[in-house]
Amino acid sequence: MTTSHDVVLVERAGKEVAVVVSVEDWEAACAGRANKWARANAMLAEYHERLRTEGAIERLKDFDVVEAIRAGREERDEQLYGQLRGRESDHPSA
């Protein structure tokens, strides 16, 4: 016999394949998940409104994401190449 908060693991060939929980626990888990997404959506809506009010959305309208990524990668590549060149000078070839 199980109590309302017991969890039963179902195994097949020694591997856990399912979990049996009380309806009460299942509903609580689902409610928590729904509340989490509701809070996340509310935060995003608040952030979007703040960006709109500050004019950030309009300023970012013409932002070239592809160019920003390309420039960032180019900068990273230069940094890595510089680090590699620094290591090569530490170990001159014979």
C-alpha positions as CSV (number, residue, x, y, z in Angstrom):
1,M,0.0,0.0,0.0
2,T,1.3,3.5,-0.8
3,T,0.6,6.9,0.7
4,S,-0.4,9.9,-1.3
5,H,3.2,11.1,-1.8
6,D,4.9,7.8,-2.6
7,V,6.7,7.4,-5.9
8,V,6.8,4.1,-7.6
9,L,9.5,3.4,-10.2
10,V,8.8,0.9,-12.9
11,E,11.7,-0.9,-14.3
12,R,12.2,-3.1,-17.4
13,A,15.4,-5.1,-17.7
14,G,16.9,-3.2,-14.8
15,K,16.3,0.3,-16.4
16,E,13.8,2.8,-15.0
17,V,11.1,3.3,-17.7
18,A,8.2,4.9,-15.9
19,V,7.2,6.6,-12.7
20,V,3.9,6.3,-10.9
21,V,2.9,9.2,-8.7
22,S,-0.3,10.3,-6.9
23,V,-2.7,12.4,-8.9
24,E,-2.2,15.1,-6.2
25,D,1.6,15.1,-6.8
26,W,1.1,15.1,-10.6
27,E,-1.3,18.0,-10.5
28,A,1.0,20.0,-8.3
29,A,3.9,19.3,-10.7
30,C,1.8,20.4,-13.7
31,A,0.6,23.5,-11.8
32,G,4.2,24.4,-11.0
33,R,5.2,24.0,-14.6
34,A,2.3,26.2,-15.8
35,N,3.2,28.8,-13.2
36,K,6.8,28.8,-14.3
37,W,5.9,29.5,-17.9
38,A,3.3,32.1,-16.9
39,R,6.0,33.9,-14.9
40,A,8.5,33.6,-17.8
41,N,5.9,35.0,-20.2
42,A,5.1,37.9,-17.8
43,M,8.8,38.7,-17.5
44,L,9.3,38.7,-21.3
45,A,6.2,40.9,-21.8
46,E,7.5,43.4,-19.2
47,Y,11.0,43.4,-20.7
48,H,9.5,43.9,-24.2
49,E,7.4,46.8,-23.0
50,R,10.4,48.4,-21.4
51,L,12.4,48.0,-24.6
52,R,9.5,49.5,-26.6
53,T,9.1,52.4,-24.2
54,E,12.9,53.2,-24.3
55,G,12.9,53.1,-28.1
56,A,15.3,50.1,-28.2
57,I,13.1,48.1,-30.5
58,E,13.1,50.9,-33.1
59,R,16.9,51.4,-32.8
60,L,17.5,47.7,-33.2
61,K,15.2,47.4,-36.3
62,D,18.1,47.8,-38.7
63,F,20.6,45.9,-36.7
64,D,22.5,43.4,-38.9
65,V,22.8,40.2,-36.9
66,V,24.7,38.4,-39.6
67,E,27.3,41.2,-39.7
68,A,27.6,41.3,-35.9
69,I,28.2,37.6,-35.7
70,R,30.8,37.7,-38.6
71,A,32.6,40.6,-36.8
72,G,32.6,38.8,-33.5
73,R,34.0,35.6,-35.1
74,E,36.7,37.6,-36.9
75,E,37.7,39.3,-33.6
76,R,37.8,35.9,-31.9
77,D,39.9,34.4,-34.7
78,E,42.4,37.2,-34.4
79,Q,42.6,36.7,-30.6
80,L,43.2,32.9,-31.0
81,Y,45.7,33.4,-33.8
82,G,47.6,35.9,-31.6
83,Q,47.6,33.5,-28.7
84,L,48.9,30.7,-31.0
85,R,51.6,32.9,-32.4
86,G,52.7,33.8,-28.8
87,R,53.0,30.1,-28.0
88,E,55.1,29.5,-31.1
89,S,57.6,32.2,-30.1
90,D,57.9,30.5,-26.6
91,H,59.0,27.3,-28.4
92,P,61.3,28.1,-31.3
93,S,61.8,25.3,-33.7
94,A,65.2,23.6,-33.9
